[in-house]
Amino acid sequence: MTDSSFRSNITVTYIGTATAILDIDGITFLTDPYFSPEGTTWDVGIAQLTSHYEPAISLSQLPPIDAVLLSHEDHPDNLDELSRQRLLDGRRVLTTVDGAAKLRPRPGVQGLKPWEATHLTIGSTRFEVTATPCQHLPGGECTGFVLTTPSFGKTGDLPNAVFFSGDTIYLEELLRIRERFHVSLALFNLGAAAVVLPGASEPLQITMDGAQGARLFRELGADVLVPLHFEAWDHFSQAKESLKGVLDEAGIKDKVLWLEPGRPKKIF
């Protein structure tokens, strides 16, 4: 694995789809919570979404969670009904503006516009969280997040950061990140998810495939890539074996860290 100037301790536990626990010096963030059992099917109008895995950690087994990074609330593979009803109440949640309105009246939920920043003070640590744009399903909102705090240190003049992409295809606009942050850890939602929209004859790709993920990773100059959101759903078209081959061929094999579900992995 590549060297990094990242100064905090960070451990990631992959649960499934885009759900992961980020433990940063004992402070825990949860991404895109999904905890429904294997075989659950969701009718989202344009498609039937079916999961083919059991989350590696159940809701009852979760450690205390300090904040949730929710890329969007309107797709069940990023926020299922169990999590909506049993996890979000009383929590700090960052999400889209539209999502925050739909999740009212929870006072801990905050919506962010693209490139809008906010601060979270958890214990004695003050994090800055910047929302990043996504291009996902037409007409819907989605956001990624750049997370930084002084204890992460710097690379050159830029603060070190953790970047969770959310559901998006490759966007040149995301290269603005490298002007403000050095991405030490990139967690990318991949899998080349695709849907056929009404009236269309071909599937529309709505998350990055391996080639797009590798391109964004290289162009950001990031240190470590953790792939998320790449298998066990019918609407994902690039599972681990194919995705791994593409990332290896892209020349970033030594910077990609594949996580075993349910097993905490120290990144830095």
N, C-alpha and C positions, 0 to 999 in steps of 0.2 A: 504494500500500500504506500502511496505517495507521502512524502513529508508534508507537514503543515505547520503554520505558525499559530494555529488555534490554541487558545490558552485555557479554556474551560474543559471540564469532563462532560462528555456526552455519550449516552448509551441509548440505542434504539432497539425497541422490541416490535417486530412486525407481527400484526395480528391477522391480516388478510385484506384483500382489495387495496384500498388506500388508507387503511386504519393502522396506525402505529403510535407507540408511546415514545416520546422523546424525553429522556431524563437528563436535564442539564443542571449539573451541580445540585441534584436533589429536588429540583423543580420540574414538574411533569406537565407536558403538553400532549394532547391527544389529537390526531388528525382524522378527519372524515370518518366518524364512528359508524361501524356496521357490525352488528352482533347477532343477526338472525340465523337460525339453523340451516344446515345444508338442505337444498331442495326448495327453499322459499322462492315463490314466483311473484313478481310485481307487474301489474298491468299499468304501463305509463302512457297508454294511448297509441303511440307510434310503434311500440314494441312490447313484447313480453320479456321481462328480464328474470332469468333464473340463475340462482347461485348453485355451485357444485362443490362447496367446501364448508367445513365447520370452522368458525373462527377459533383461532388457537387459544384465545383467552375469552372467557365469558364475561358478561357484565358484572356478575357477582365476584369474579376473581380480579377485577381491575384494582390496581393500587389507587390511592388518592390522586385525583387529577386536578391540577391547578388551573388549567385553561384549555379550551378546545379551539383548534384551528379548523374551521368548517368552510370548505371551498364553495359549497352550495348546498342548500337544504332541500331542493326540489327533486333530486334523483335518489332513489332509495339505496343505490349501491354506495352512496356517499353519506347518507343519513337515513337509517332505517327507522321504522316506527318504534321499535324497542328503545332505541337511543333517544328519539324525539320525546318519548313519554317518560323515560326513566333516568336519563343521563343529563339532560340539559338544564333542568331546573336547579336554580341556585348556583350556577356555574358562570365563570367568565367565558364568553363565546365570542370569537371574532368571525365575521362572515360577510356576505354581500349586503348592500343596502336593502335590496328587495327581500333577501332572506331574513334580515333582522326584523323587518316589518311583519313578515309572516309568522315569526316566532314570538311575537309579543304575547303577553305583557312581561316576559322574563326580563328583569332589569339588568342582568349581567350580560345580555347580548348586545353587541355593537356591530353596526354595518360600516364597511369601509368602501370608498370609491377607489378605482385604480390610481395608484401612486399616493393615496392618502396614508398618512402615518398616525399611529397612536402609541401611547405608552401604557404598559402594564407593570405595576409594582407588585411583586410577589415576594413576601418576606422582606428581605433587605435588598433585593435585586430589582433593578428597573430595566425592563426590556423596551426597546423600540420595535414596533411591528409595522411594516410597510406593505400595503396591499399591492399586488401586481396584476396586470390585465391577463385575461384568458379569452380564448376563442373556442367555445364548446358548442353546445346545441344552439342553433339560431333562435334568437328571441329570449334566451335565458341569461341570467347573470351567473358568473363564476369568478372566483378570485384565487390567486396564489398569495403566499406570504413570505416576506423576508424578515428574519428575526435576528436582532443583534443586541448586544449589551457590552459595556466596556470591558468586562472580564473575558470576552472572547479574544481580545487583543487586536492587533492590526497586521496587515500585510502591506508593507510600504506605507502609504498615506491613507489606505482604505481600511475601514473597520471590517473585521471578519464577520461572516454571517452564515446563517442556515437558511436555505431557500426550499420551501415546499411549493411545488409548481401548481397544485390543483389540477383539474381536468382541462387540458388545453392542447391544441396542436402547436407547432412551432410558430412563434411570432417574432419578427425582427424587433418589435417594440421592447421585448424583454431584454434586449442587449443594453438598454439603459441601466440595468442593474449593475453592470460592470463599471459604470461611471461613478457609482456611489458606494459600492460594496465589493469586498472580495468574498466570493462564495466558497466557504470551506467545506460545507456539506450540502449537496443537492439531493433532494428527495423528489423524484419525478414520477408522476402518474403516467404510465405508458400503456402498452397493450393494444394500441391502434383500435380502440373502441369505435364501432361504426353502427349506424342506423340507416334505414331507408325511409326518407321523409315522404309524406303523401304526395303523389304525383311524380316522384322521382323514379328513375329506372336503375340507378346505381347507388350503392351505400355511400353515406357521407361519413368520412373519418372525423371523429370528435375528440380524440386524445392522441398524443404523440406516439409514433412508432419508434423503433430502435434507431433508425437513421436520423429522424428529427431530434430525438433525445440526445444522441451522440453529438450532433451538430450544435445544439444549444449548450451542452456541457462544455464542449471545446471552446466555443466562442465566448462563454462566460469566464473561461480560465479557472474553472472550479477544481477543487482538490479531490473530492470523493463523491461518487454517485451511488445512491441507494435506489434501485428500481422498486416501484410500487405499482399496484393496479395493472397486473398483466396476465392473470389467469383465473380460471374457475367461474367465468361468466360467459354465456352464449354470445353476447355482443362484443366480446374481446376477440380480435382476429390475429393477435401475435402473442403466443404464450412463451414461456420461459426459454425453451430450447431454441426457437427461432430468434427470439430477442437477444439471447446470449450470443448467438452466432454473429448477429449484426453488430453488437457492441464490441465484440472481439475484433471483427474485421475493421472496425472504425479506429482501431489503435488505442483504445482506452481500457483494455482488459485489466491492466494493473491498477486502475482507479475505480473499478466497479466492485461494490461489495454486495453480494447476494446474502440475504438474511434468511435464516431458518425460522419459520413461524413459531412464535411463543418463546424463542430463546433470545434473551437480551444480548446485545452485541455492543461492546465498547468501541466507539468510533475514534475518539480522541481521548 
